[in-house]
């Protein structure tokens, strides 16, 4: 495996450009902020941006959690990528990541200054400091007509430490930046989400069909969905377990295909039919 490092101070726009750099260099796998991304999908790991404290976030980003390390190493062994892009704030950080995951040392270092102008770096840093935005190089879709622009993950709040910022509350948002957004905007109509729900239901043993599907964006400023529908089910199945399987199937189908998060899911029984599958 050939490891390529992409380094630069925090907030300079590395994650913003990660997908494009990977594409130009024929790289399928990216490690950024504690997660492994394969072919533009989350493959393994836990995002450092989801942690409650800076200390936990740092430990997560440099892979100090045995469970996280095991999951990522296992997935890499399964994928066996020829090239891997690792993002880090410094060469030292990348070195810690490679050692934790038992990976080869980088054969090449790409620095943020090599791919971004001073003005672009300054703008990215300003966006991080003033708007609290952090880019994640994962794909997502835009749901039409409910969504406009880039989708934002749930906000993580923390108190900045230091003399100048003591007691000042700051919010940081994780913005999902898909690779296709560099070339244009991709949108999903409601009927596409409906089709995904119907597919998940019909492929679940004991479920027959989905009806009366209602789709809405969550009230919070997130990329979350609220889904509500009824199902026709077959006789002879444990209803509680069947509903659990349907929920899981729908959630996995939507989140895996679109990158959006199912925040609320309500399912009711429409009717029961004599059709055991």
C-alpha positions in Angstrom: 0.0 0.0 0.0 1.2 3.5 -0.9 0.5 6.1 1.7 0.3 9.8 0.7 0.0 12.5 3.4 -1.9 15.7 3.0 -0.8 18.1 5.7 -1.6 21.6 6.8 -2.7 23.5 9.9 -6.3 23.1 11.2 -8.8 25.2 9.3 -6.8 25.7 6.1 -9.1 23.7 3.8 -7.6 20.2 3.7 -10.8 18.3 4.0 -12.4 20.7 1.5 -9.9 19.6 -1.1 -9.4 16.0 0.0 -11.8 14.3 -2.5 -10.4 16.2 -5.5 -6.8 15.4 -4.5 -7.7 11.8 -4.1 -9.4 11.7 -7.5 -6.5 13.3 -9.2 -4.1 10.8 -7.7 -6.2 7.7 -8.2 -6.8 7.2 -4.5 -9.9 5.3 -3.3 -9.3 5.6 0.5 -9.0 8.7 2.7 -8.4 8.9 6.5 -9.6 12.1 8.0 -10.5 13.0 11.6 -10.7 9.4 12.7 -12.7 8.0 9.9 -11.9 5.8 6.9 -13.6 6.9 3.7 -13.7 4.4 0.8 -15.1 5.3 -2.7 -16.7 8.4 -1.1 -18.5 6.4 1.6 -17.8 6.0 5.3 -16.2 2.6 5.7 -15.0 2.5 9.3 -14.0 4.6 12.3 -15.6 7.3 14.4 -15.5 11.0 13.6 -13.5 13.1 16.0 -15.9 15.9 15.3 -18.6 14.0 17.2 -16.6 14.0 20.5 -17.7 16.2 23.4 -14.2 17.5 24.3 -11.1 18.6 22.4 -9.0 16.0 24.2 -11.3 13.2 23.1 -11.4 14.6 19.6 -7.6 14.6 19.4 -7.3 11.0 20.7 -10.0 10.0 18.2 -8.2 11.7 15.3 -4.9 10.0 16.0 -6.5 6.6 16.6 -5.9 6.0 20.3 -9.0 3.9 20.7 -8.4 0.2 20.3 -11.9 -0.5 19.0 -11.6 2.3 16.4 -8.1 1.0 15.4 -9.3 -2.6 15.0 -12.3 -1.5 12.9 -10.2 0.6 10.5 -7.4 -2.0 10.2 -9.9 -4.7 9.5 -11.6 -2.7 6.8 -8.3 -1.8 5.2 -7.3 -5.5 5.1 -10.6 -6.2 3.4 -10.3 -3.4 0.9 -6.6 -3.7 0.3 -6.3 -0.3 -1.4 -3.2 0.4 -3.5 -3.2 4.0 -2.3 -4.3 5.7 0.9 -4.5 9.5 1.6 -4.1 10.5 5.2 -5.0 14.0 6.3 -3.1 15.6 9.2 -2.2 18.9 10.8 1.5 18.0 10.6 3.9 15.3 9.6 4.1 14.3 13.2 0.3 13.7 13.3 0.4 11.6 10.2 3.3 9.6 11.7 1.2 8.9 14.8 -1.7 7.7 12.6 0.4 5.4 10.5 2.0 3.9 13.6 -1.3 3.4 15.3 -2.7 1.6 12.3 0.5 -0.1 11.4 0.7 1.4 8.0 3.8 2.3 5.9 5.2 5.8 6.3 4.1 8.2 3.6 6.0 8.1 0.4 4.9 11.6 -0.5 3.7 14.7 1.3 1.3 17.1 -0.2 1.0 20.4 1.7 -2.0 22.7 1.7 0.3 25.5 0.2 0.9 23.2 -2.8 -2.8 23.2 -3.8 -4.3 26.4 -2.4 -3.4 30.1 -2.6 -2.7 32.2 0.5 -6.1 33.9 -0.1 -7.9 30.6 -0.2 -6.2 29.4 3.0 -7.1 32.6 4.7 -10.7 32.4 3.6 -10.9 28.8 4.8 -9.4 29.7 8.2 -11.9 32.6 8.5 -14.8 30.3 7.8 -13.6 27.9 10.5 -13.1 30.7 13.1 -16.1 32.9 12.4 -18.7 30.4 11.0 -17.4 27.3 12.8 -17.6 25.2 9.6 -15.7 22.0 9.2 -15.8 20.1 5.9 -16.1 16.3 5.8 -15.2 14.7 2.4 -18.2 12.4 2.4 -21.0 12.2 -0.2 -24.4 13.5 0.5 -27.4 14.3 -1.6 -29.8 17.2 -1.7 -33.4 16.4 -1.2 -35.7 18.4 -3.5 -37.6 20.5 -2.7 -36.8 20.5 1.1 -33.1 21.1 0.8 -31.1 24.0 -0.6 -27.3 24.3 -0.6 -24.9 22.1 1.4 -26.2 20.0 4.2 -25.0 20.5 7.8 -24.5 17.9 10.5 -25.8 18.5 14.0 -23.9 21.3 15.7 -21.3 20.4 18.4 -20.9 23.2 20.9 -17.9 23.8 23.2 -16.3 26.5 25.2 -13.0 27.8 23.7 -10.2 27.8 26.1 -7.6 30.5 26.4 -7.3 34.0 27.7 -8.8 35.8 24.8 -11.8 33.4 24.4 -12.4 32.5 28.0 -16.1 32.1 28.6 -17.0 32.7 24.9 -19.3 30.0 23.5 -18.5 28.8 20.0 -20.4 26.5 17.7 -18.7 24.2 15.1 -20.6 22.8 12.2 -19.6 19.8 10.1 -20.4 20.5 6.5 -20.6 17.5 4.2 -18.8 18.4 0.9 -19.4 15.8 -1.8 -16.9 15.4 -4.7 -19.7 16.1 -7.2 -20.3 19.5 -5.7 -17.1 20.7 -7.5 -18.7 19.9 -10.8 -22.3 20.8 -10.2 -25.3 20.1 -7.9 -27.0 16.8 -7.6 -30.6 16.7 -6.2 -33.0 14.0 -5.1 -36.7 14.4 -5.7 -39.0 13.1 -2.9 -40.1 10.2 -5.2 -36.5 8.9 -5.1 -36.6 8.7 -1.3 -40.0 7.0 -1.6 -38.6 4.5 -4.0 -35.7 3.7 -1.5 -38.2 3.2 1.3 -40.4 0.9 -0.8 -37.4 -1.1 -1.9 -36.2 -1.5 1.7 -39.6 -2.6 2.9 -40.2 -5.1 0.1 -36.8 -6.7 0.7 -37.6 -7.3 4.4 -38.9 -10.7 5.1 -42.5 -10.5 6.5 -43.1 -7.0 5.0 -45.2 -6.7 1.8 -45.4 -3.0 0.8 -45.1 0.5 2.1 -48.0 3.0 1.9 -48.8 6.7 2.6 -45.1 7.8 2.7 -44.5 11.3 4.1 -41.0 12.9 3.9 -39.8 16.0 5.6 -36.6 17.7 6.7 -36.0 17.9 10.5 -36.8 21.2 12.1 -33.2 21.6 13.3 -30.6 22.8 10.8 -29.3 19.4 9.9 -29.2 17.0 7.0 -31.8 14.8 8.8 -35.0 13.4 7.5 -38.3 12.7 9.2 -40.1 9.7 7.6 -43.6 8.4 8.3 -45.4 5.6 6.5 -47.5 2.5 6.9 -46.8 -1.1 5.9 -48.7 -4.2 4.8 -47.3 -7.2 6.6 -47.7 -10.9 6.3 -49.4 -13.1 8.9 -47.3 -15.3 11.1 -44.5 -12.9 12.1 -43.6 -11.5 15.5 -44.8 -7.9 15.0 -42.2 -6.2 17.3 -39.3 -7.9 15.6 -40.7 -7.3 12.2 -41.1 -3.5 12.8 -37.5 -3.4 14.1 -36.2 -5.1 11.0 -38.2 -2.7 8.8 -36.8 0.3 10.7 -33.3 -1.0 10.3 -33.6 -1.8 6.6 -35.1 1.6 5.8 -32.5 3.5 7.8 -29.6 1.7 6.2 -31.0 2.0 2.7 -31.5 5.8 3.1 -28.3 6.6 4.9 -26.1 4.4 2.8 -27.4 5.6 -0.5 -27.9 9.3 0.2 -25.6 10.2 3.1 -28.5 11.9 4.9 -29.5 10.9 8.4 -32.9 9.4 9.4 -33.6 11.4 12.6 -37.2 10.3 13.0 -39.0 7.2 11.7 -42.7 6.4 12.3 -44.2 3.2 11.0 -47.7 1.9 11.4 -49.4 -1.2 10.2 -51.7 -0.6 7.2 -53.0 -4.2 7.0 -52.1 -7.9 7.3 -52.2 -10.2 4.3 -52.0 -13.9 3.9 -48.6 -13.8 2.1 -45.8 -15.3 4.1 -42.4 -14.9 2.3 
